[in-house]
Amino acid sequence: MNLWVLNHYADTPDRQATRTFDLCRELAHRGHRTTIFASSFNHYTFREERLSGRTTWKSEEIDGVRVVWIKTHPYRKNDWHRVINMLSFAARAASTAWRLPERPDVIIGVTVHPFTPVAAYAVARLKHSRFCCEVTDLWPETLIQFGDLSPRSPVAWALRRLERFTFQRAERIFALWRHADRYFAGLGVPAAKVVWLPHGVPSTRFQGVPAYNGTSPDGFTIMYTGGLLRANALDLVLEVARELQSERAVRFVFVGDGSDRARLVEKAGAWRLGNVEFRGAVPKQQLAETMAEADAFILSLQDLPLYDYGISLNKLCDYLAAGRPILFAGRSSYNPVEDARAGFTVPPGDVQAMAAAIRAMMALSPQERAAMGRNARQYLREHHDIGVLADRLEQSLA
């Protein structure tokens, strides 16, 4: 199979968002030809890191995967510059893909934004290829529920039209969420068309991390890895850190970058949180070593109807793979932490419940904490290993 994937935000292992690359690399190792079209502009650091001068695209081979980097309009925040960034990727990716001489068997267009799947559909029609869509964010539904967009606005209307256009024409819709078929049913999409393809981790990435023995001789380290973004409700984690600041040795380590970083650092400073540390983003290929410092991981989400379809988060898969207990503050129809018996789940937005769960986690015996870590890794191997997900993708495209 010759597979092309258009994903604006795809990363290689020297960055953070490696889901598409991990899947394509696994398929390439199985003998398929895979190509990723991605933006050369770093979505986390807001810098151009792949192309220089007037070069608008370049192709390179990375571990068996051809990656075509596309130059896009720069931006610093969620304003009109970011809209131009999205549109420039869709237009240039389509143009570049069309100029390549071969014909792929399948082209997959990946959201966040709907312009990329539309571009992928256009290339598929021109190349006489099969067209599929991968949905990693529900636009405009996510924007509406986070309060960034009015459901009655012209923008919301246009995004819904693009969404329906894409979903109706896709042969398969690969969705991150366990119960995404409920959402697509409301759009008239048959359930047979929808394939659950959540986030995952190559099992080899964490092979070098020693198994967690549950002990914490130098204090208890709670770690967050991922985007420092408003959607991740990290103000609550800072409030928990303030609640626990006067208690026994416990520290909170934030690993990542994002548009909310400066505000969170300023807030931690204003509150004089001596038990909080901020570090920069770590490339995926180095993440396991960093996560080995943790005694537990923390994940906090806002309370939104969006999570009735389930959750699928890169950071949660990394947490499971690292084999430590997890504190999940959220509500979801799919809860790997609970299903795996890998930690504690508390209601979203409840600082006191989060603090109490951390105290309870610290009060466990080392053997009990180690057992949670083993449960996490086993669940990852069964449900979120990249090999398992590649099997599902391969079978769906057969």
N, C-alpha and C positions, 0 to 999 in steps of 0.2 A: 504494500500500500504506500502511495505517495500522499502524505498528509501535510497540509498547510494550516497554520493557526495564526490568525490575526488577533493579537492581544496587546493593546496599547501599553499596559503596565507590566508585561512579562519581564522577569529578571533572570539573570544567570546566577550561579552560586556566589559570585562576588558581591551580590546585592541581597535583598531580603525576600521579595515575592517570587519564589521559584517554582510554584505549582506547575505552570505550563511547561517549563523547562524539564522538571523532574519527570513528568509524564512522557514528554517527547523523547527524552533520553532513554527511558525504559523501553519505549516502542522501537527506538533506533537500535538498541541492543538486541532486539528480537528480529531485526532484519528489515524493518520498515524505513522509508525515507521520510524525514520530518523536517519542516521548516517553520520557524517562528518569525513573524513580523512584529517588532516591538519598537517603542519610542526610545531614542538615545538620551532623552532628557530624564534625569533622575527625579522621580515624583516625591522623594523624601528629602533630598538635599536642595532641590530646586536649582540644579546645575546641569549644564550640558557636559556629559562625561564620555561620550563615545565618538563624536564627530567634531571636526574642526574646520574652520574656514567656510568655504561655500559648498562643501560636500553635503549632499542632501540624504545620502544613504550609503551603506556599505554592508557587505556580507562576510561573515566569518564562520568557520566550523569550530564548534566547541563540544568536545566529547561525543562526536557522532551526530550532533544536531546542527543544522544550518540556521544561523540567526541573522536576520536582515534588520539592521538598525535604521530607523527612520528619524530624520531630524524634524522636530516639531517646535511650534512657537513657545517661547519661555513664559513662565508665570511664577508668581510668588504667593498668591492666595486665591480664594474662590471668587474671582471676579470675571469680567469679560475676557481677560487674557487667558483664563483657563478654558473658557468655551472655545476660543480660537485654537488653543492647544489641542483640544479634542478634535475639532474639525480638520485641523492641519494634518493630524495623524491619519484620520480616516481617508482623506483625499490622497495624501502622498503614499500611504500603504497600498491603496487600491491601484494607483498609477504604477508604482514600482512592481507590484505583483503581476499586473497585466503585462508589463514589459519582459518579465522573465519568460524564456522560451518554452519550458515544459508545461504539461497539463497535469495538475494534481488530481488524484482520485476524489479526495474529500477536502473541503475548505471549511474550517470552523471559525466563526466570528465570536469573540468573547466580549461580553459587557465587563466593566462597570457601565459606561455610557453606551447608548444604543446606536451611535454613529458607526462604530466599528463593525457590528454585525451587518448593518446595511451595506457597508463597503465590501465585506466578505461575500455577501449575496450577489452584489454586482459583479465581482470578479468570478464567482462561481458560474454565473450565467454566461459571461464572456468566454470562460475556459471550458464550458460544458462539463463542469464538475458537480459532485454532490455537495449540498450546502447543509451545514448543521450550525446550531447556536449553543454557546455555553453561557449560562447566566450566573454571574458572580455577584450581582447586585440588582435589586428590583427598582428600576427607574421608570416612572417617577415616584413609585410607592415609598421608597426609602426617604427621598427628599421631603415628601409630604409628611410622613410620620415624625421626622426629625424637626419639623417646623420650618424648613428652608424654602418651601414652595406651597402656594395655595392650591388646593385641589381643583379650584375653578379658574385658575389662571390659563392664559393662552399657551404658556410653556408646558404646563401639565397636559393640556389637551394634545399638543403636538407630540410630546414624548409618548403618550399612550398610543397615538396613531402609529408611531415608529415601532413601538413594542409589538402591537398586533400585526403589523406588516411583517416583521421579522419572524415571529412565532408561527404565523400561518404558513410561511414558505419554508421553514426549516424541516428537514427530514427527521432529525432528532434534536431534542432540547436537553442538554446536559445541565443539571441544576445542582447547586451546592447543598440544598436543604433537604432533609429527610422527607418532609411532607410538602414539598413544593407543588405536587400535583394538585393540591387544594387551591393554590393561587391560580394555576394555569386553567383549572376547570372553570373558574369565573370568567376567563377570556375565551372560552369555547375550545380549548386545546384538549384533545383526547389524552387520557392518562397513558396510553400505550406509547405515546410520542416522547414522554418525559422519562429521563434516566437519572437516577440519583448518583452523582459523582462528586462526593465531598472533597474537602481538602485532605491532604495526606502527606506523609513523610517517608522518604526512602529509609528502610530499616538500617542500612549501612551507615547512615549519617551519625547515628548515636552509638555505634558499636564500641567506640573507644571510651565511652563514659562508664566509669565503674558503677556497679549496682549500688544503689543507695542503701546504707545500713541503718538509717534512721537516727543516727547520733548527730548532735550539734554542739560540739565542745566549745566552739568560739562564739556562741550565740546563735539565735535562730534567724536565718535569712529568708525573707519572703521576696520573691522576684516577679516582676512583670516584664515581659518582652513583647515588643510590637509597636505599633504606631501610637504616638502621643497625640491622640485625636479626641475631639469632643465626644464622638460616638462611643468611646470606650469608658466613659464615666469615671475618669481617673481622679476627679476631685474627691470622690467618695473614698478612694484608697488613701489619699492624703489625710482625710478626716479620720480614717482608722489609724493611720500612723500617729496622728496627734493624740488620739484616744489612748494609745498604747505607749506613748513616749516615756512615761514615768515608770513603766513596769520593767520586768526583767529584760535582759538583753535580747532585743528583737530589732532587726533593721529591714527597711524596705529598699529594694534596688530596682530602679526603672531603667530598662535597656531599650533604647529606641529613639527615633526622631519623629517629627511631625509638626503640623501647624500649631498645635497647642503646647508645644514644649516650653517656649519662653514664658508663657503665662503660668504654667505649672511650677516651673523653677522659681519664678518670682513669688508665687503663693507659698511654696515651701519655705522660702527665705523669710517672708513676712511672718510666718508662724513659728520661725526658728526651730524647724524640725531637724534636730540633730541625728535622728534615726532614719533619714531619707538620703539616698544617693541617686544621682542621675548620671547615666552613661550614654554615649552615643550608640547609634545603630551598629550592629555586628553582622558581617556577611554570613550567609547561611552556612558556609563551609567552616566557620569558626564558632558558630552559635553553641554547639554541643559543649565545648570546653567552658564557655561562659556559664551555661545553665547548670553545669556540674557543681557550681558554688552554692546553689540554692538548697534549702531544706524544704521549701514549698513554693508553689506558684499561685498567683492570684489573677482572677479574671472578673471584671465587673461590667455589666451591661445596663442600659436604660430599660425601663419597663415599657415595652412597645408591643402592639398587636403583631408587628412584623415577625416576632419570634414564635408566633403560633405555627409557622411553617418549619421551625427548627433553627438550629445554628450550625454554622460550619466556619471555623476560624483557624487560620494558619497557626496562630499562637497556641491554640488549644491542642492541636496535633503535636506541636513541638513539646508542649508540657507533658502529654501522654508518653511521648517517645523518651523524654528525659528521665522518666521513672521516679517522680517525686509526688507527694500528696498535692492536691489542687483544691483551692477554695474558689468556688464559682458563685458569684452574687448575681443572680439573674433568674429569669423564668423563660423556659423554652419547652416546646413539645418534644424536642430531642435533646437529651442531656447525657452526654458521654461520661461525665464525672460520676453521676449517679448510677448509670447503667454498669459502669466498670467497677464500682465501689472503690473509686480512686481518690476520695476526698470528701469534702463537705459542700453542700449546696444551701444557700440562704436566700431569702427574698431580695429582689433588687432594691437598691436605695436605702437599705437598713444598716446604718453604720454600727449600731450596737450589736446587731446580729453578726456582722462581719467580724467585729472585735471578739465577740464571744466564741465564734468558730475558730479563730486563730488561737485563743487561749486553750480551747479544747484540743486543737491539733498539737499544741506544744505539750499538753498534759498526757498525751498518748505515750506508750512505751516505744522505744526505738523499733522493736519488732513490729508493732502495729503500723507505724509510719512506713517502715520498709515494705510491709505487705501491700499497702496502698500503692506504693511505687511499682511493685511487681504487677499488680492488677492493671495499672495504667498502661504499662508496656504490652501486656498480653492483649488488651483491648485494641491498642494501636495496631498490633500485628494482624489481628483478625478483621478489623474494619477500616483502617485508615492507612495501611501500608501502600506505598505507591505501586508495588507489584499487584496487589489486589485490585486497585483502581484501574491500572492499565489493562488487566484482564477484562474488566467490565467495559472499558472504552473500546477495546479491540473487538469484543463480541458484539457490541452495539453497532459497530461500523462494518461488520463482516457482510 
